[in-house]
Amino acid sequence: MDINETMKLNVEHDAKADAREIMDSVYNALKEKGYSPVSQIVGYFLSGDPTYITSHNNARSLIRKLERDELLEEIVKSYLGE
């Protein structure tokens, strides 16, 4: 290795796995609280208002870890089989 070369650190971030885990957790938290998970999540995506998501089991904080567009992108990819 040459000390004049720049080292590159490759850290792979699996957004798909993160999005899946987050959506599963949020879905389960909403269901446990008696909400319609699909309706609540759609409301969050359309409005950006995090109060559509319960704070139960830290779901509201979890869903805000990724941007809405990142979550939607992974959902669409999953739906289309990509």
PLY file of the C-alpha trace (Angstrom):
ply
format ascii 1.0
element vertex 82
property float x
property float y
property float z
element edge 81
property int vertex1
property int vertex2
end_header
0.00 0.00 0.00
1.28 3.45 -0.96
0.93 6.08 1.77
0.05 8.60 -0.92
-3.08 6.71 -1.92
-6.43 7.64 -0.48
-8.17 4.82 1.33
-11.86 4.39 0.67
-14.15 2.95 3.30
-17.06 1.04 1.80
-19.99 0.82 4.18
-23.00 -0.81 2.63
-26.31 0.57 3.79
-29.22 -1.70 3.09
-32.13 0.74 2.82
-34.44 -2.07 1.76
-33.82 -4.02 4.98
-34.16 -0.85 7.06
-37.41 0.11 5.35
-38.82 -3.40 5.75
-37.96 -3.53 9.46
-39.34 -0.06 10.07
-42.58 -0.71 8.20
-43.08 -4.06 9.97
-42.56 -2.45 13.37
-44.82 0.50 12.60
-47.52 -1.77 11.17
-47.46 -4.00 14.25
-47.55 -1.05 16.67
-50.54 0.46 14.87
-52.34 -2.89 14.84
-51.66 -3.42 18.57
-53.24 -0.05 19.32
-56.34 -0.92 17.28
-55.72 1.39 14.33
-56.04 0.52 10.66
-52.31 0.32 9.85
-52.65 0.81 6.10
-54.89 3.88 6.45
-52.64 5.44 9.09
-49.46 4.85 7.08
-51.06 6.24 3.91
-52.16 9.29 5.90
-48.58 9.77 7.06
-47.19 9.44 3.53
-49.71 11.86 2.03
-49.53 14.52 4.72
-46.09 14.14 6.26
-47.77 14.47 9.65
-46.10 12.03 12.06
-49.13 12.05 14.36
-50.74 9.53 12.01
-48.26 7.07 13.52
-48.63 5.96 17.12
-45.79 6.52 19.55
-46.48 3.00 20.90
-43.33 0.85 20.72
-41.41 3.87 19.43
-43.13 3.56 16.02
-43.28 7.31 15.36
-39.55 7.70 15.94
-38.80 4.64 13.82
-40.73 5.80 10.77
-38.98 9.16 10.90
-35.54 7.50 10.66
-35.93 7.36 6.88
-37.36 10.04 4.64
-40.86 9.39 3.33
-39.58 9.28 -0.25
-37.02 6.61 0.72
-39.73 4.49 2.34
-42.07 4.95 -0.63
-39.31 4.06 -3.07
-38.68 0.78 -1.26
-42.40 0.02 -1.07
-42.86 0.61 -4.81
-39.78 -1.49 -5.63
-41.09 -4.29 -3.47
-44.55 -4.07 -5.03
-43.11 -4.18 -8.53
-40.77 -7.03 -7.66
-37.50 -5.17 -8.10
0 1
1 2
2 3
3 4
4 5
5 6
6 7
7 8
8 9
9 10
10 11
11 12
12 13
13 14
14 15
15 16
16 17
17 18
18 19
19 20
20 21
21 22
22 23
23 24
24 25
25 26
26 27
27 28
28 29
29 30
30 31
31 32
32 33
33 34
34 35
35 36
36 37
37 38
38 39
39 40
40 41
41 42
42 43
43 44
44 45
45 46
46 47
47 48
48 49
49 50
50 51
51 52
52 53
53 54
54 55
55 56
56 57
57 58
58 59
59 60
60 61
61 62
62 63
63 64
64 65
65 66
66 67
67 68
68 69
69 70
70 71
71 72
72 73
73 74
74 75
75 76
76 77
77 78
78 79
79 80
80 81
